[in-house]
Amino acid sequence: MMRPNLNSIPLTLAAAFLFAISPASGSDLDEPVEPAEEAELEEVSGLAEEAKFGDRVLLVETLDRHGAAALAGAQGDLADAEQSLADAIAAGDQEEVDRLTNEVIPALEAEVVRNENFAANVAAIVAGMSDEQVVALNRALQNTRSNGIVPTIGLDELQRIVDESFDDRQIHAFVMAYRENAKFLAKADRFDVDSKQYDRAVAKAQSQQDKFLGKVDRFAAASTNDALAKSLAAKQTRKLARASMLSSADLAAKHAAKGFAKNEARKAAKKQAVTLAKQDRASETKGLAKGKKK
């Protein structure tokens, strides 16, 4: 009698166990996601994203972080102007003293006060934005919420979005302009203010801002051209439709006239046939009458 190979038993048991726990062919786990279900999942995900980026409160809160930087900038400008005033007084430059006292410093003080109420002012501007603008601006600012680069976007700059009816492309370029500026100014802060590296970083910050703001203007011109092209296309479509309607009306009139003429011709032929038939009968009647007299 042959003895069983005991070494093969663990392998056999393992194989049986794996077979027992493996899902059966055609089970729910093996079924692919139907295209309709996948599309529905993508739609739900898209709706959730739109709801997030359409949140005006989120936008105001994000921009308020930028407001702190704007306030710090305005306060720094005011401090510089006050120092310039002290220098002008020390130098006896009355013209500069008058300019700083009557024009520059009052304007900067007003800017500081304005930025101290940044959140309320931003909320008023955001209230005037369209839903599409809110979504585009929230999406463009998404990176700033996570990477710590806070672009300084002032109230006047934000108001441009509403006043100039920025579209998606313009808003993206607009945010990029101030984000690039903030990024290179942060690099500049790593260097001594008297170093060439500092000057290069500051120059790069300004050139990048100018570059993307230039794109905003170009996109605006392109949007105007697109709108003009669409308007001309719409006019041409209406013109062709009108011409088609007139042509159809002319054709219908011709068909109607032709049909009328045919109908009238048939009526005339029928009337003539009736008349001829009457004349023939009258002639036959006269012939019969003459024959009887004879």
C-alpha positions, 0 to 999 in steps of 0.5 A, spaced: 500 500 500 502 506 497 503 511 503 501 519 501 506 524 500 505 528 507 509 534 504 504 535 499 498 536 504 499 543 506 500 545 498 493 541 497 490 545 503 492 551 501 490 551 494 483 548 496 483 554 501 484 559 495 479 556 491 474 557 496 475 564 498 476 566 491 470 570 487 466 566 483 467 568 475 461 573 473 460 575 481 459 582 482 466 584 484 468 582 477 463 586 473 465 592 470 462 599 472 457 601 467 459 607 462 452 610 465 454 609 472 461 612 471 458 618 467 453 619 473 459 618 478 463 623 474 457 628 474 456 627 482 463 629 483 463 635 478 457 638 481 460 637 488 466 641 485 462 646 482 458 647 489 465 648 493 468 653 488 461 656 487 461 658 495 462 666 496 463 665 503 469 661 501 472 666 496 471 672 501 475 668 507 480 666 502 481 673 499 481 676 506 488 672 507 490 676 502 487 683 505 492 682 511 498 682 506 494 688 502 494 692 509 501 690 511 503 693 504 499 700 505 501 701 512 508 700 509 507 705 504 504 710 509 510 709 514 515 710 508 511 716 506 512 719 513 519 718 513 520 721 506 516 727 510 521 727 515 527 728 511 523 733 506 522 737 513 529 736 515 532 738 508 527 744 508 524 742 501 517 745 502 514 743 495 516 736 497 513 737 504 506 740 501 506 734 496 507 729 501 502 732 506 496 734 502 496 729 497 500 722 498 499 721 506 492 723 506 491 718 500 495 712 504 491 713 510 485 712 506 488 706 503 490 703 510 483 705 513 480 701 507 484 695 508 482 695 515 475 693 513 478 689 507 473 683 509 467 687 508 469 691 502 471 684 499 464 681 500 461 687 497 465 686 491 464 679 491 456 680 491 457 683 484 460 677 481 457 672 477 456 665 479 461 663 473 466 669 476 466 666 483 467 659 481 473 661 476 476 665 482 475 660 487 478 655 482 484 660 481 486 661 488 485 654 490 493 653 490 494 659 494 490 655 500 495 650 500 502 653 498 502 659 503 504 664 497 499 669 498 498 674 493 497 681 494 490 683 491 487 690 492 480 692 492 481 696 486 484 690 482 478 685 485 473 691 482 476 690 475 473 683 475 466 686 476 467 692 472 471 689 466 466 682 466 472 678 466 471 671 463 475 664 466 481 666 462 482 673 464 481 671 472 486 665 471 491 670 468 489 675 473 491 671 479 497 668 476 500 675 475 499 677 483 501 670 485 508 670 481 509 677 484 508 674 491 513 668 489 518 672 487 518 677 492 518 672 497 525 670 494 527 677 494 526 677 502 532 671 502 537 676 500 540 683 502 536 689 499 543 691 497 545 685 493 544 684 485 540 677 487 535 682 491 534 686 485 533 681 480 528 677 484 524 684 485 525 685 477 522 678 476 516 679 480 514 685 476 516 683 470 512 676 471 506 681 474 506 685 467 506 679 463 500 676 466 496 682 466 498 683 459 495 676 458 488 679 461 488 685 456 489 680 450 484 675 453 479 681 453 481 683 446 480 676 444 473 676 447 471 682 444 473 679 437 469 673 439 463 677 441 463 681 434 464 675 430 458 671 433 454 677 432 456 678 425 455 670 424 448 671 428 446 677 423 448 673 417 444 667 419 438 671 420 439 674 413 440 667 410 434 665 414 430 671 411 432 670 404 430 662 405 423 664 407 422 669 402 425 664 397 420 659 400 414 664 399 416 666 392 416 658 390 410 657 394 406 663 390 409 660 384 406 653 385 400 656 387 399 660 381 401 654 377 396 650 380 390 655 380 392 656 372 391 648 371 385 648 375 382 654 371 384 651 365 381 644 367 374 648 368 375 652 362 376 645 358 370 642 361 365 648 360 367 648 353 366 640 352 359 641 355 358 647 350 360 642 344 356 636 347 350 641 347 351 643 340 352 636 338 345 634 341 342 640 338 344 639 331 342 631 332 335 634 334 334 638 328 336 633 323 331 628 326 326 633 326 327 635 318 327 627 317 320 627 320 317 632 316 319 629 309 
